[in-house]
Amino acid sequence: MLFIVLDSRQGAPAEHTQASVSTVFPESRCIRLESHAAGGLNAALADYGEPWFVILYAGERLLPAFRRELESWVRSLKESEAGVLLTPVDADRHRLPVGGVPRGPVLWRTKAWRSGLCPGFAGPELLPFERYVLVEKQFQLSEAWHWPERQSSGWLPALPRVPVTKKAADE
């Protein structure tokens, strides 16, 4: 399975994400893209022939439980389901906090990604902010495809960072 790590210009967080993928899925291919740009995503997936792929953001981490969860989702998803939206939970199934920006799906069905009005991800000519490329594709496909939500104790979202330009004392 292909794992794509977005926002890899964040060096250390991207390395941690890639290391967690390599630990949990040593046989997988993991590529890092510096931004969320549709062009890089579409190029990475252009010749991809497997039925599923995963998109992560730099700073997100996978734990060993994610392998079992992912295998279960892939086996149980209906043909009308395009992928999975995740809610992170702890070992006791209590919901963990997530960032304020909509994230979009983690697991994607390749067949769904290639369908829709605009196969692949929308480019900058259609989106004002590249950060929304995953959410835009999710909504574009939502009329024909379903996006079930699943809880995951094996996926940890990135911790929101305070931009360097902000001063904690001023907030």
N, C-alpha and C positions, 0 to 999 in steps of 0.2 A: 504494500500500500504506500502511496505517496503522502508525505507530510510536508506542508508548506508553512514556513514561519515568516510572518509579515513583520514589517517595521524592524528589520534586522540591523539598521544603522545604530540601534541601541546595542552596542557590542556585548556587554556582559549579560544583560537579560536574554538576548538572542542565543548566546552560547549556552546558558542554563536551560533554555527551552529545548534546543537541539540535543543537548546531553541527556535530558529526560526522555526524549523520543528514542534516542539510541539505546538507552537502558531498557526501556519497556518494549521497544520494537526493534531489536538489533538487526533484523533482516529487512527492514524497510528502507526506503529512500527518503531523505529529508533534505529539502533545499531551503535556502534563506533568500528572501527578497527584501531589498532595502525599504520599500514603501508598501502601500496598499494598492499601487497602480494596477489597473486592469490589464495593461499591456504585458507586464511581467507575469501576472497570473495566467493570462490567456496563452502566452508563449510556453510557460511551464507545463500547461495542460494540453497543448495542441496535439501532441502525438500520444497522449496517455491513453492506454487501452484497458485499464482495470475498472471495475464497476464503482469503486469508492475512493475518495480522497479526504484528507483532513486538513483544515486550515487553522493554524494557531497564530497568536500574536506573541511577539517577543515578551518574555516575562511570564507567560503561562507555563505551567509545569504539568507533566503527566506522572502519575504514580502507578505502581504495578496493577492496582485495581482497574485502571483504565483499559487495560488489554482485555480483561474478562468482560467489562461493560461493552466495549466496542464490538467484540465478537458476538455478543448477545444481540446488540442492536442490528448488526448487519444480517444476522440470521432471521430476526423477527420482524423487520420492517416490511410493510406491505409494498407492493409494486407502485402504488400511488403516492408513496412517501419519498420525498426528495432528499431527506437527510434528517439531522437531529439538531435541535436547539438544546443547550445544556443549562442546567441550574446546578451550581456547585453546592454540595452538602458535606458535612463532616461525617465521621464514622457512625454517629448516632442519628444520621439523616436530618440534622438541623441545617437549615439553609445558611450558606456563607454569603457575606457581602460581595457585591460585584460593582464595577465602575459605573459611572453615570451615562457613558456613551453606549448606544445600542451596539452590540457585538456581532450579531448575525450567527448563522449556523456554524458548527464545528465540523460535523460530518456531512459530506456532500455525495450525492449519487451523480456519477459522471454523466449518465444519460440525461438527468434533469438539467445539469449545468449546460449541456449542449443544446437544450431546447429553449423554447420561449421566443418572444418577438426578436430578441437580439441574442443569438447563441453566444455563450461566454459571458464575461463580465463587462459591464458598460464602461466606456472610456470617459475621459475628462470632458469631452464635448457634450455628454449627457448628464454628468454629475458635477455639482458645484464643489464637493469635497470628496476626495478619494477615500477618506475614512469610512464612507458609507457604501462602498462597493459591494460588500457582502449582504448588507441589509437590502440594498436596492435589488439585487438578484433574487433574494428570498421573496420580496414582495412581488417582483415581476412574475415569478413562478407560482405564486400562491393560489391563483385561480385554477390551475390545472394540477398542482402538486400540493401535498400536505406536509407540514413541518411539525412532527410531534416533539413535545418537550420531554426530556429525560433528566432525572437527577443523576449526578455523578460525584462519587467520592474519590475518583481517580484523576479528575481534571481540576486544577487549581488556577483560577483566573489571575492575571497580573495584578499586582497591587497598584492602585493609582498613585502616580508620582506628582508631587507639587512641582510645577514648572520652575526652572532656575530663575526666571524673571520675577517670580513672586516671592515675597518675604513673609514667612509665617507670622512675624510680629505685626504685619500690616493687616492680616486677615482676621 
